[in-house]
């Protein structure tokens, strides 16, 4: 029992407890504001305490007289990292040139903000998928928040136009949304933004000969748009078959980034690969008892939709949308304004049934595996894990070699 009361034993239990607490609060910090605040607070407080605990845990290994070996081995790298990080942030705070706001638009629902800024000519070049820390000296000058670059375009003179998608999920993002809204409505000064970065972010590996399903939903919309931008990159070969699912609360969110959707569609046409858009609004078009003028528009939209479906069935029955096979088939409207090519895109009123959709995608090309990509922090991920398991069970039952993978 002597060893249980030793310094390595007690400090080891202490370190395991810290890791357990940090892991518990870091399960899914993007679900709501309180979860993110708990995640941020615990990691900010416990990370330095953890390193102190590591020093205490290794204190039995002394070098010479009274000097821990762990400090000799890891002290200098940790010190250089901490000093460099603080110094970089301080210099950026004091000397950083503000980013020029070139375009800003807030979704009708108010949850999404498209922010397009211009980086100065001498700044580091951003690429789609990179991470950039943003700070607003006019909102909260000491807070830095990471965001993913959704699109980057070089401008004459060495400047660069960078697009971010900022979801309103916390105090800082809410304050930036309000500042941008005041700037749009009454011309008040825009938020004073400065950037630290970019930082390289590892891209997902996508097989060219497989069927790729990209899914964006909820808080994972920014990584979703970034993933589409990476697939459509000028130096990349797009997969042969891509299905793009985007579910949002309000259908007007699609028009906020329709240029990115158009770029993705145009690149697929250039490379002669197939690209199918599955756009869903979470609100069913036939939910609720519409009255007055709203009921008239709903009736006309449903009538036009049924006419469109009948024409598709007459031309080619295989072109009929999969969501008409749902237990409760939703209605949809067809838009030709989302893509620059004027290609018709159906916007469905209701959430997708992923098991039905994924099985239909696999049935179209049974000789190829299906890779489903969704953000690690998206709240729809557990549902997709169950959908992939269900699809694999169906494939095993039918003696097919096709497999579904969630990336």
N, C-alpha and C positions, 0 to 999 in steps of 0.2 A: 504493500500500500504506500510505501514511501514515494514511489515514482508518480503516484497520482497527484501528490501535492508539490511536485517539482515545477519549476518555471516553464519548461517546455510543455508539460501536460496541461497546466492551467491556461497558458497562452494559446495552446493549440485548440482547446475547447472554445476559447474566446474568438479565435479567428474563424472557426467553423460557424459559430453563431452569427458573426458579421456577414459571412458569405450567404448564410441562410436568409437573413433579413434582406440583404440586397437582392437576392434571387426572388424572394417573395414579392417585393415591391416592383421588381422589374419584369414580372410575368407578361403584362400587356399594358404598358403605361399610356397607350393612345386611346383607351376606351372612353375615358371621361377626364374632366379637369382635375378632380380630386385624386384620381389614380396617378396622373402625371406629376402633380405637385408632390405626392408622397414619394414617387420614384426619384424626382429631382432632389428633394430634401435629404432622403436617406443616402443617396450616392454622394452628394456634396459633403455630408458630415462624416460618413463612415469610411470613405476612401482614404483620406489621410490617416484616420485612426487605424485602418487595416495595415498600412505600411509601418506605423509605429509598433503595432502588435507583431509584425514580422521581425523587426529588430529585437524586440523582447524575446520572441520565440527562439531566436538564434543567438541569444546572449551567452549561452554556455560555450560557444565556440569563440574564444578570445584570441586576439592576435597581440602578442607581447603582454603588456600590462594594462588592463582596463580598457581595451578597445575592441568592440564587436567586429567580428570578421565580416558580417553581412554589410556593415557600413563601408568597409574597405572595398568590397566587391561591387556593391550596387549603389553606393552613396553618390558617386560622381555622376553616373548617367541620370539618376533621378533628380539630382540637383540641377543639372544642365537642362533637363526637360522642363522642370518647373520654372526656372528662371527664364528660359527661352519663351515659354508659353506666356508668362506674365509680361515679359518685356515686349513681345510682339503685340499683345493686346493693348498695352499702354501706348506704344508708338502709333498703332492704328487709331486709338482713341484720340490722341493729341494731334497727330499729323495726317491722319487719313483724309483723303479728299472725298467729299460726299458724292454719292452716286446720283446721276441725273435721271429723274423719273421721266420716261418717254411715253409710257402708256399704262393706264390703270383702269380696270373695270371690275366691278363687283357683281356677282350673280344676283338674280332676282330674289332668291331666297335669302341672300346675305351671308352664306357660309363660305363661299369661295371668293378669293381675290386673285385676279391675274395681274401680276406686277412685272412690268418690263422696264428695266433700267439700263443705263449706258455706263460701262466701265471705262475709266480713263485710258488713253493710249499706252501709258507705261505700266499698266497693271498686268498681272498674270492672265494668260488666256484660259478661258473656261471651256469645258467640253460638256456635252449632254451627259448627265449622270453624275457630274462632280458635286461635291458638297461645299457649300459656302456658308460661313457664319455671318449673320446680319445683326447689326445694332442700330438702333434709332436714337440719336442723341437728343431728339426733341420729344421722345416718348419715355423711354427708360434707358438712360445713357450707360448704365453698368451691366445691362443684360445682353447676352449674345445667344442667338438661337440658330441652329443649323437648318438649312433648306437645300433641297436638291434642285439642280439646274435642269429645267424642263426643255429648254432650247437655248442655243447660243449661235449668234450670227456675227461674223466679222464685218466691221464698217470701215469706210475709207478713212485713212489717217491713223490706223492702228487701234481705234476704239472698238468696242465690242458690245453688242446688244444681247442682254441675258434676260431670260424669262423665268419667273418663279410662280408657283402655285401655292398660295398661303391659305390654309384652312383655319377658320375661326374656331379654335378649340381651347384657348387659354386667355390669360389677362393680357399678355404682350401682343399676341396676334389680334385680340379684340381691339386693343388700343390702336394698332396700326390700321386695322379695318376702318375704325372711326375717323382717324386722321385722313385716310385716303378718301373716305366718303365726303368729308368736309371740303377737301380739295376739289372733288368733282362737282359738288353741288354749288358751293358759293365761292370757289376760287381761293380758298385759304392756302397758306404755304403747305407743300407736301411734307411728309415725314422725312427728316434728315437722316438718310441711311448711309452707313459705311459698311464695308465688307472686309472680312478676314478669310483669305483663301484665294483660289479654290484648293480643295483637297481631293486627291484621287479616290474614286470609289470603284471597287471591283465590279465589273459587269457580269451579267449572267451569261452562261454559255448556252447557246441555242443551236440544236442540230438543224442543219439545212434541209435534210430530207424527211423531217418529222412534221407532224401536225402540231402547231403551237396555238395555245389558247391563252390570251392575255386578259386578265380580269381586274377591273378597277371598281372599287366600292368603298364608300365612306371615307375614312381617314387615309386610306391607301391610294388616293387619287393622284397625288403628286408623284410617287414612285411609278405608278401605272403610266402616266404621261411620259415620264422619263424613259421607261422601258420601251415605249413605242418610238420615241425619238432615237434611242440607241439602235433599234431594229432597222429604222429607216435611214441610218447614217450613210453618208456618201461612200464610205470605205467598207461598208458591210454588205454581205450578200444576204438578202432576206430569206426566211424560210419559204418553202414551196407552198405551204398552206397555213394561213394565219386567220384566227377568229378572235375578234376584239369585242369583249363584253364590258360595257360601262353602265353601271346602275347609279342613279342619282335621285334625290328627292324631287327635284324640279327639272323638267325637260329643257328649260332654257339654259341650263348649265352647259349643254352640248355646244351651243353657239359661242360660248366663252372661249373655247379652244378649237374652233372648227378649222382654223388654219393648220393646226398640228394634225388633225384628222385628214385634211386634204393632202398634206405633205406625205403622210403615210400611204394614202391611197394612190397618189401619183407615183411614188417610188415603186409600189407593187406593180403598177401598170408598166413602168419602164423596164422592170426586171422580169416581166411576164410571169408573175406568181399570183396566186389567188389570195384575196383579202376580203373577209366578210365581217361587217359590223353588226353587233347585237346591242342596240341601245335601248335601255329600259328606264322608265320613270317609276319610282316606287309606288306612286299613287295610281291605282287602276282608273282607267278612263270611265268605267261604268260604275264606280263606287259612289254611293250616296244618292240622294234624291235631288237631282238638279232641277231648278225651277226657272221660269222665265226665259230670258235670252240664252242663258247657259244651257238649258235643255235643248234649245233649237240647234245651237252649235254642236252639241254632243250628238244629236240625231243625225245631222248632216255628216259629221266626221265618221260615225259608224257606218252610214250608208256608203260613203266613198270608200271606206276600208273594205267592206264586203264586195263592192264592185271590183276593186283592185285584186282581191284574192281570187275571185272568179276568173278574171282575165289571166292571172298567173296559172291557174289550174288548167285553163283551156290551152294555153301555150305549151306548158310543160309541168305535169303534176309534181315532179321532183323539186320544183322551185317554190312550192308552197312552204311558208315558214314553219319551223319546228314547234314554235310556241302554240300553234293551233292544235297540237296534240296534247296539250296540258289537260288536266282534269277539269279545270275551269278556264277555257281559252280566253285570253284577254283580247281587247281590241287594240288597234294601233293606228297611227297616222303616218303617211309617207311624206317625207320632205326631200326636196331637191336643192335646198339652199345650204345644207351643211358642207357639202363637198364642192370644190371649185369645178370639178368635172360635170356637175349637175347630175351625177349618178343618184338614183333614188335610194333613200335609206329609210327603213321603217323604225319608228320610235314607239315602243310597246308600253302600254299602260299597265304596269304590274311587274313584280319581281320575277326574275328568271327561275325556272326549275332546272337546276344544274345537272341533275342525273339524266333527265330527258334530253337536254341539250348536248351533253357530253357523249351520250350513247349515239345520238344521231350523227354527231361529228365523226365518231369512230366508225359507224356503219358506212359512211360515205367512202372511207379509205381504210378498210380492215387490215390491210397489209402494213400499215404504219402505226407506230406508237404515238400516243397523245401526251404532250407535255403541257401542264397547266401552270401558269406563272401568276402569282399574286404576291402582294407585299407581305413581308413577315409580320407587320403590325396591323394588318387589316383584320377587322372583326369578323369578316366572312370566312376566314381561313379554316376554322373548325368545320364549318358546313362543307367546304370544298374537300377537306380530307375525307369526310364521310361519303361524299359523292364519288370520289376516285375509288374508294374501297368498294362501293356498290357496283361501279362500272367494271372493276376487275373481277368481281364475283360473277357478273353476267358473262363476261368474256370467258372465264374458266368453265362455266356451265355449258357454253356453246362450243367448247374445244377450240377457241381462237387463241392465237399467240399474241394478239395485241395487248399492250399494257398501258395503263394510265399512271402518270407520274406527276406529283405536285412539287413544284420548285419554289 
